[in-house]
Amino acid sequence: MHTVTVVGPHASDLVERLVGELATDGSVATVSSLPVAPAPGFEDAIGYTAVGAGVSVGRSSDGWTAYNDSDDRPVSDILDELAPNHDYCLLDGVAEVTLPTITINDADHAGESIATVTDPNDCALEPLLAAIEGTDPHETLGSLVERVKRSPHADRAGAIATFTGRVRVKNDPDDAPTKQLEFEAYEDVAAERLRTIRSELEDRDGVYDVCLHHRTGVIERGEDIVFVVVLAGHREEAFRTVQDGINRLKDEVPFFKKEVTTDDEFWVHERSQTP
């Protein structure tokens, strides 16, 4: 799910325009920044629906969210929930998240700016749509499983096997606890090697679809880092291919890791570690 936040004056107007274009190519979700939480019983009166969006979520500055019902959920949880069923998610006026950002008149934001516009109602959309398509998708284990289920060969598959690597707090009881990891990719080389591994695994007899995804940026302890999902005819091929997939990813794809513990911080090459 390509995920971008739009911040600045009249961000909603630009979101509406972008949703209208993106909805012709896939399912779109929106997350809007609301000024205040509504009074109990008035949640449905809050206007947070973007025209053309398959689903919309309203979120106020105090953490309140509305999406079919009301509960308090951080943005990360909302995105994880939306990812399996949507191709795009646009956040309207949510400036505090570290996501790819379209800025209007250089508005303040926490993420990386991928485009800047001055007039949200009269700017060209083509460069913005290209910038959105160029972002790394927000993936979860659930979104990758749903992807392989849509394979044209799914009717021949009797197994889906998965691997999830996550940030462990410590190896041994005496280790300083890990607070977070930060991953960087040698981007062009990493993408090419991932494509090669996937293609070679899918050439195996009885293997129909393979997804490999490694997150980059800052990942907090307990969060997921890497996913391997395999659609295969039988469990033997599925299990064997998942194991080979994660081993090859770690051995052949150049990801670099900075580990931050309660005592220290240091860079470690990703290939020397095992989740």
Secondary structure, 3 states (H helix, E strand, C coil): CEEEEEECCCHHHHHHHHHHHHCCCCCEEEEEEECCCCCCCCHHHCCCCCCCCCEEEEEECCCEEECCCEEECCHHHHHHHHHHHCCEEEEECCCCCCCCEEEECCCCCCCCEEEEECCCCCCCCHHHHHHHHCCCCCCCHHHHHHHHHCCCCHHHCCEEEEEEEECCCCCCCCCCCEEEEEEEECHHHHHHHHHHHHHHHHCCCCEEEEEEEECCEEEECCCEEEEEEEEECCHHHHHHHHHHHHHHHHHHCCEEEEEEECCCEEEEEHHHCCC
